[in-house]
Amino acid sequence: MKTYQFFSILSFTSIAFADVTYNVVGYPDSITESFGVLIEGKVTRLSTSNVTFPLWSTMIPMTTTSSSYKFVKLSDNGTIIHEESFLRAFQSSIPNSRSDNNDNKGVASTTTPNEFFERQMTWSQLPNVPQVYEDVRPRASAAFDETQIATIHVNTDPVKFSAMVADPWGHTEPISADFRFINSHLVHNVMGISMKISGKSSRNFRKQSFTFIFDSMKNQAFFERPSIKLCAEGYDPTMIREKLYIDILNSIGVRTQQSAWTRLYVNNKPYGFYLMVDEIDVSFLRETMHHGDSQPSTLGSFYQMASPKIDIQADLQYIGSSPADYPEEVYTNINLGSNPPDAPMTQLLRFMKDLEDYDSREPNGTVYWKNRLDLEGFLRNMALEFLGGSWDGYWWVGSNYFLYFNPTLADSTSVDEGKWQWIPTDFDSTFGNGRPTDVQTTYQEYAPRLVKHDHPLVTKLILENNDINTRFEQMLLEIVRGVFNPAAIFPRIDMYEKMIAMDVEWDRSIDRSQVEGKDLQYTIKDFHDSIVTEVTGVNIGIKPWIEQRAKNIPNQVLTPLQDGSARNIDVSM
């Protein structure tokens, strides 16, 4: 081990002197350890506090930002226990990001960002994803700065937390936790929030997904997001598929969850690397469907759809007029006052009855369904379900979506004082990760057409109605030409691979053997390989899925693009 002399003030010959602050996020191995900054062979110890830990900082007067530096882990007597293997250069400005409202973005600074110990990359300059249709994302939030990986530090009762993760199916009540969010330039503390296990099939894994709930009645807030979800991504060796799918949803103008990666530490111990997304609830409706209006005049009907078993699906087939005909765990009503408590499916059943009675051979299908449904939004969702090979959504298994009846969309053509909007969720089983094993399958043959579980919104609208089918085929071509092709999306994938590789490797190194559950034992090699090829349990890599799917689309459609251009699409890089 090396020992360095300590100086409270460092002297430099450069004329560019300033009071410079250094910041690093790090977890010591014991309470006697700390962190320091090493500049030109001299060490200055950093300090932390009860409201900033694990962020360590110090201000060094009259120093220069031109000197390279590295962070070190120190013993109680100042001996370096471990030092970073690379030198850092002072960043003269903080990159701009859509998802951040920090006033200092893009300006010069004498303060380092909050860098993470042993992570060389603090920000990533992400290649743009082309915008195919109008951008309908909600207002930018510091919660979802996708250019960086934040750290969530949680303190909670260790006994209650252990009991919760040990019995994820039985332990449904939330526990109290103190929450700290640290990214490159801020520390956000919220005390006494609620934390609970999230997800359904993910509960079978050793690494659990979580929901954090911030109660506005207790003055708890998290950047306009009253609740967030941390997705463990246990099925995806790359942990990229869901993020990429959301990127493309944003590109094609679908209202959806926003996302960013984060590390999670619980009671000072590493718990894992996660994709943080919006929780789809009432606050999501206000922020995303109602354009940030916290108190819209009216909220409509809201349903969460699931398929707990292959033979029990939210396929939207009309069975009868009684709500008892529809399992509550399949069609879950989130009652916002639009339906009588004793008849929670009233509005949805009217929609399903219209679908049952609709003759798909009738002309003007677009007009009929635009009076009831955000048809363009639904078709975009189905286009990406097919293009992305989603086997866990509506088209394949009648699952993982929400339906929201938005009364603010009412117009002179509406038949029910508003229109239904489609909200997708859960995108890890995509891009070759799942049951569709043949990327060459056409959309006409995509997904099994089971007699008991036909999906009539697909069958009657997309496959059987000429009017709507024409628009759907145009949409496939527009999306493939605009974003779903190697030239448009591979640069973003490459940067994601570089950006998260070290944290994925860290996640795979965490010992979770004390918790029962599934662990697919993915390695860092699987992480890299599953981007370009098949790995155990995953049929095809992300890139070959996109390339082959995009290449085949022009051969599947009969409809020309609306602008009259050729259907041939160059999918090469």
Secondary structure as UniProt FT lines:
FT   STRAND          18..25
FT   TURN            31..32
FT   STRAND          34..39
FT   TURN            40..41
FT   STRAND          42..45
FT   TURN            50..54
FT   STRAND          55..63
FT   TURN            65..66
FT   STRAND          69..74
FT   TURN            76..77
FT   STRAND          80..83
FT   TURN            98..99
FT   TURN            103..106
FT   STRAND          115..116
FT   TURN            117..118
FT   HELIX           142..144
FT   TURN            146..147
FT   STRAND          150..156
FT   HELIX           158..166
FT   TURN            168..170
FT   STRAND          175..182
FT   STRAND          187..198
FT   HELIX           201..204
FT   STRAND          209..213
FT   HELIX           216..218
FT   TURN            223..224
FT   STRAND          227..231
FT   TURN            234..235
FT   HELIX           241..251
FT   TURN            252..253
FT   STRAND          259..266
FT   TURN            267..268
FT   STRAND          269..278
FT   HELIX           282..284
FT   HELIX           285..289
FT   TURN            291..292
FT   STRAND          302..305
FT   TURN            310..311
FT   HELIX           323..325
FT   TURN            328..330
FT   STRAND          331..333
FT   TURN            341..342
FT   TURN            344..345
FT   HELIX           346..357
FT   TURN            360..361
FT   HELIX           365..370
FT   TURN            371..372
FT   HELIX           375..387
FT   TURN            388..389
FT   HELIX           394..397
FT   STRAND          401..406
FT   HELIX           407..409
FT   TURN            412..413
FT   STRAND          419..424
FT   TURN            431..432
FT   TURN            439..440
FT   HELIX           443..445
FT   TURN            452..453
FT   HELIX           457..463
FT   HELIX           466..482
FT   HELIX           486..509
FT   TURN            513..514
FT   HELIX           524..532
FT   TURN            536..537
FT   HELIX           542..556
FT   TURN            562..563
//
